[in-house]
Amino acid sequence: MHGRITGRHVLRHSVVIVREFGTLCFLRCIKAVLLRQRTTFLNVAFHR
């Protein structure tokens, strides 16, 4: 298991991401996908 997020995952689960983690987290996920950052969802969700 690699644990990396992909654009497909973010779009497919966008409602859950927004509902559970907020709009800001969703926007950080979109940013990570657009910038092609190799990161995990937890790194994005619990960003400091």
C-alpha positions in Angstrom: 0.0 0.0 0.0 1.5 3.3 -1.0 -1.0 5.7 0.7 -0.6 8.5 -1.8 -3.7 10.5 -2.8 -4.6 10.9 -6.4 -6.9 13.3 -8.2 -9.4 10.5 -8.8 -9.5 9.7 -5.0 -10.0 13.3 -4.1 -12.8 13.8 -6.6 -14.5 10.5 -5.8 -14.6 11.2 -2.1 -14.9 15.0 -2.2 -18.2 15.0 -0.2 -16.8 12.9 2.6 -13.6 15.0 2.7 -15.6 18.2 3.0 -18.1 16.8 5.5 -15.5 15.2 7.8 -12.4 17.4 7.4 -13.7 20.7 6.0 -13.4 22.8 2.9 -9.9 23.9 3.7 -8.7 20.4 3.8 -10.4 19.6 0.5 -8.7 22.7 -1.1 -5.3 21.5 0.2 -5.9 18.1 -1.4 -6.7 19.8 -4.7 -3.6 21.9 -4.4 -1.5 18.8 -3.7 -2.9 17.0 -6.7 -2.4 20.0 -9.0 1.2 20.5 -7.9 1.8 16.8 -8.2 3.1 16.5 -4.7 3.7 13.0 -3.5 2.0 13.1 -0.1 -0.6 11.2 1.9 -4.0 12.2 2.9 -3.0 12.4 6.5 -0.2 14.8 5.8 -2.7 17.0 4.0 -5.5 16.7 6.5 -3.4 17.3 9.6 -1.3 20.1 8.1 0.3 22.5 10.6 
